[in-house]
């Protein structure tokens, strides 16, 4: 019985040690990688209506989701930029933001779907991301009192959840590690971002 318990303890200890090694590798790969984010242009030009009984607020998702995403990603990656400004990116994250408001409970609900692409040559299939993550978050607030503050916090929470998933997804870590090994001097993401721009609406929203 004593030997059996000791054996189980050693297995648990080994698994814990191995997981710490994987997390350390993930942190190293992320901290030295560059990421570009892609958000469909429609989110910069077509606001959505959030309703508060007899008053409405029009919210443009693109700029705020972009700001929140970059603030979070820059804490974990060597650099984070939007596709139009990025000159060197190992990863491209296609982000699909949504925002809802519950007037009765005064709560903002954010919903972000992230599709992960490894940038390289030849271009990856834009219909086959290596990973798709959907996360939701909520933030208390009043639509009539500084709604931008509450909405940005809701977006930030959702992106932080996405980041937590990325840090522990071994398929993503392996793909990123391989991409960095094969990276060129200039991994310009604009070609991949242009291909994502060309996706029809139904492939962006569903």
C-alpha positions, 0 to 999 in steps of 0.5 A: 500500500505504501509503495502504491501511494508513493508511485501515485505521488511520483506520477503526479509530481512528474505530470506537474513538472512536465506541465510546468515545462510546457508552460515555460516553453509556451511563455517563451514562444509567446514572449518572442512572437509577433501577432497581428489582429484582423477585424472585419471592416464592417465593424468599423463602418456599421454600428450596432444598436444597444437599447435602453428602454426608450433610448438607444446607443449606437456602438461601433465595435471595431475600434473598441474591440481593437483597442482592448485586444491590443492592450491585452495581447501586448502583455503576452507577445513581443509585439501586437499590431493591427493587420494594416500596421503590422510588418512582422507577424508569426500569428494572425488572429481574426477577431469577431466581436459582439456586444449586447446590453441587458437593460433590466440588469444593467449588464454588458455582455461581450462575445469574441470569436478568435480564429488563429492562423500561423502566418507563412509561405505559402498562405494558410487556408483561410477556411481552416484556422488551426484553432477557433476560440469563442469566449464571453464576458460580462461587465456591470454598467449603465448604458446611459452613464459612460458606456464606453468604459464598461464595454471596453472592460467587457471586451478586455475580459473576453480577450483575456479568456482567449489569451488564457486558452492560447497559453495552454493549447498544446496544438497552438504552442507546437504550431507557433514553435514550428512557425518561429523555427521556419520564419523568414526575416520579414513575415509581413501579414498583409497578404494573409489579412487581405485574404481574410478581407475577401471572405464572404460575409457568411464565412465571417459571421457564422 
